[in-house]
């Protein structure tokens, strides 16, 4: 089988299934794993799929880059961020996930004082550090330049050393099962650790994330205290969330002066 034909087959499988492992392609195409890895690398360099640890992901199942996400439903994300900020009082310890909706949350915290902030987001750290006597601690970990964020096992280990008053965690997808999901194992592990450590656990997700799926489940939804979104849930989502203890808050219904 010629290389172009083999790569075309790989793309067909990835686009049909959303994701595929090197081992699966090895069995299907009867070529070495190293050949498969080289093909995936080549296709990723050409922008035809996304390379992942141990396989590949279709572009339709990949998360857009940060700058693109910031412009998607910016009004709804800002409403969520500002509504979530009303839960934070001066002197609290706050764990803030990386992402676009949490970037708007940081905007809403501009007037809070003496916060201790743990975050894996460099933009958020820069926004909140050096003002109002805040103390900001960045996690360690692997630097993702496209996200200006830190991730990986080292970041998770550091997060497990802290017990914040409240954590704000973003997600890539929320299904009506219900389940919350991420596009990578590293991201899912990071967000699960954030939820596990906090006294109060808040998930932020605008409507573009609802009734969607992503490859990796984030553990801890059953323990979430509040789920904040920008539009009322569909009947299917309401049915799924009825079995959870989380309160569902619609950001547009929150009085930003008085809180929830």
ZADOKOL-936885 format. One line per 2 residues: their letters; for each residue z, y, x of C-alpha. Coordinates in steps of 0.25 Angstrom, whole numbers, plus 5000, padded with zeros to 4 digits. Layout:
a) Z Y X ~ ...;
***
This chain:
xx) 5000 5000 5000 ~ 4996 5014 5006;
xx) 5007 5024 5008 ~ 5001 5033 4997;
xx) 5000 5022 4987 ~ 5015 5018 4990;
xx) 5020 5032 4989 ~ 5013 5034 4976;
xx) 5020 5021 4971 ~ 5033 5027 4975;
xx) 5031 5040 4968 ~ 5027 5032 4955;
xx) 5040 5024 4956 ~ 5048 5036 4958;
xx) 5042 5044 4947 ~ 5043 5033 4937;
xx) 5058 5030 4940 ~ 5063 5043 4945;
xx) 5069 5037 4958 ~ 5067 5025 4966;
xx) 5074 5018 4978 ~ 5067 5014 4992;
xx) 5071 5000 4989 ~ 5064 5000 4976;
xx) 5051 5005 4982 ~ 5053 4995 4993;
xx) 5052 4984 4983 ~ 5041 4990 4975;
xx) 5032 4994 4986 ~ 5035 4983 4996;
xx) 5036 4992 5008 ~ 5047 4995 5017;
xx) 5058 5004 5013 ~ 5055 5013 5025;
xx) 5041 5015 5020 ~ 5046 5018 5006;
xx) 5056 5029 5012 ~ 5044 5035 5020;
xx) 5036 5036 5007 ~ 5047 5042 5000;
xx) 5050 5052 5011 ~ 5035 5056 5011;
xx) 5034 5057 4996 ~ 5047 5066 4996;
xx) 5041 5075 5007 ~ 5029 5076 4998;
xx) 5038 5081 4986 ~ 5034 5069 4978;
xx) 5048 5063 4976 ~ 5062 5065 4981;
xx) 5068 5056 4992 ~ 5082 5051 4989;
xx) 5091 5042 4997 ~ 5085 5028 4995;
xx) 5073 5032 4987 ~ 5066 5043 4979;
xx) 5067 5051 4967 ~ 5056 5057 4958;
xx) 5054 5072 4958 ~ 5057 5072 4943;
xx) 5070 5066 4946 ~ 5074 5076 4957;
xx) 5082 5088 4956 ~ 5075 5101 4958;
xx) 5078 5110 4970 ~ 5090 5120 4968;
xx) 5081 5132 4967 ~ 5073 5126 4956;
xx) 5086 5121 4948 ~ 5092 5135 4949;
xx) 5080 5141 4940 ~ 5081 5129 4930;
xx) 5089 5133 4918 ~ 5096 5144 4927;
xx) 5102 5150 4914 ~ 5108 5137 4909;
xx) 5114 5134 4923 ~ 5120 5148 4924;
xx) 5127 5147 4911 ~ 5133 5133 4915;
xx) 5137 5139 4928 ~ 5144 5151 4922;
xx) 5150 5143 4911 ~ 5156 5133 4921;
xx) 5161 5144 4930 ~ 5171 5148 4918;
xx) 5179 5135 4921 ~ 5182 5141 4935;
xx) 5194 5150 4937 ~ 5199 5157 4950;
xx) 5206 5148 4960 ~ 5200 5135 4956;
xx) 5194 5124 4965 ~ 5179 5122 4961;
xx) 5169 5111 4965 ~ 5155 5116 4963;
xx) 5143 5107 4964 ~ 5130 5111 4970;
xx) 5118 5115 4960 ~ 5112 5126 4952;
xx) 5121 5126 4940 ~ 5133 5126 4949;
xx) 5127 5138 4956 ~ 5128 5146 4943;
xx) 5142 5141 4942 ~ 5145 5147 4956;
xx) 5139 5160 4951 ~ 5149 5159 4939;
xx) 5161 5158 4949 ~ 5158 5171 4956;
xx) 5170 5178 4951 ~ 5180 5167 4952;
xx) 5190 5168 4963 ~ 5197 5159 4974;
xx) 5189 5147 4970 ~ 5189 5135 4979;
xx) 5175 5130 4978 ~ 5170 5116 4983;
xx) 5155 5115 4982 ~ 5143 5108 4989;
xx) 5134 5119 4986 ~ 5132 5129 4997;
xx) 5126 5140 4987 ~ 5138 5139 4979;
xx) 5148 5140 4991 ~ 5141 5152 4996;
xx) 5142 5159 4982 ~ 5157 5156 4980;
xx) 5162 5157 4994 ~ 5167 5170 5000;
xx) 5170 5177 4987 ~ 5182 5178 4978;
xx) 5191 5170 4988 ~ 5184 5157 4985;
xx) 5185 5145 4994 ~ 5172 5137 4995;
xx) 5171 5123 5001 ~ 5158 5117 5003;
xx) 5156 5101 5003 ~ 5151 5095 5015;
xx) 5139 5086 5014 ~ 5124 5085 5016;
xx) 5117 5099 5014 ~ 5106 5099 5004;
xx) 5098 5112 5007 ~ 5090 5112 4994;
xx) 5103 5113 4986 ~ 5112 5120 4996;
xx) 5121 5109 4993 ~ 5129 5098 5000;
xx) 5130 5084 4996 ~ 5132 5070 5001;
xx) 5144 5061 5005 ~ 5151 5071 5013;
xx) 5151 5081 5002 ~ 5156 5071 4992;
xx) 5168 5067 5002 ~ 5171 5082 5003;
xx) 5171 5084 4988 ~ 5181 5073 4986;
xx) 5191 5080 4994 ~ 5193 5091 4984;
xx) 5198 5092 4970 ~ 5193 5104 4963;
xx) 5198 5110 4950 ~ 5183 5110 4944;
xx) 5170 5104 4948 ~ 5156 5109 4943;
xx) 5145 5098 4945 ~ 5131 5099 4942;
xx) 5122 5087 4939 ~ 5107 5084 4940;
xx) 5106 5077 4926 ~ 5114 5073 4914;
xx) 5110 5062 4905 ~ 5115 5060 4891;
xx) 5121 5046 4895 ~ 5128 5054 4900;
xx) 5127 5055 4915 ~ 5126 5066 4926;
xx) 5117 5063 4937 ~ 5111 5068 4950;
xx) 5099 5066 4958 ~ 5105 5061 4971;
xx) 5117 5052 4974 ~ 5123 5062 4983;
xx) 5123 5073 4972 ~ 5129 5063 4962;
xx) 5140 5059 4971 ~ 5143 5073 4975;
xx) 5144 5077 4960 ~ 5152 5065 4956;
xx) 5162 5069 4967 ~ 5163 5083 4962;
xx) 5166 5078 4948 ~ 5177 5068 4953;
xx) 5185 5078 4961 ~ 5186 5090 4951;
xx) 5197 5091 4941 ~ 5187 5098 4931;
xx) 5173 5092 4932 ~ 5162 5100 4926;
xx) 5147 5096 4926 ~ 5136 5107 4925;
xx) 5122 5104 4920 ~ 5112 5112 4913;
xx) 5103 5107 4902 ~ 5092 5103 4912;
xx) 5101 5092 4917 ~ 5104 5086 4904;
xx) 5098 5073 4899 ~ 5092 5070 4912;
xx) 5094 5060 4923 ~ 5095 5060 4938;
xx) 5096 5048 4947 ~ 5111 5048 4951;
xx) 5123 5048 4941 ~ 5135 5057 4944;
xx) 5148 5050 4942 ~ 5159 5057 4935;
xx) 5153 5063 4922 ~ 5164 5056 4914;
xx) 5175 5064 4921 ~ 5167 5078 4919;
xx) 5175 5088 4911 ~ 5164 5098 4907;
xx) 5149 5097 4907 ~ 5142 5111 4906;
xx) 5128 5113 4902 ~ 5120 5124 4896;
xx) 5115 5118 4883 ~ 5121 5110 4872;
xx) 5119 5095 4875 ~ 5109 5087 4868;
xx) 5114 5076 4858 ~ 5111 5065 4868;
xx) 5119 5073 4879 ~ 5130 5076 4869;
xx) 5131 5061 4865 ~ 5132 5057 4880;
xx) 5143 5068 4883 ~ 5151 5064 4871;
xx) 5157 5052 4879 ~ 5161 5061 4890;
xx) 5174 5069 4892 ~ 5166 5081 4897;
xx) 5165 5094 4889 ~ 5151 5099 4887;
xx) 5150 5114 4889 ~ 5138 5123 4886;
xx) 5137 5134 4895 ~ 5131 5144 4885;
xx) 5143 5142 4876 ~ 5153 5146 4887;
xx) 5160 5160 4886 ~ 5159 5164 4901;
xx) 5170 5174 4899 ~ 5180 5164 4892;
xx) 5175 5151 4898 ~ 5175 5138 4890;
***
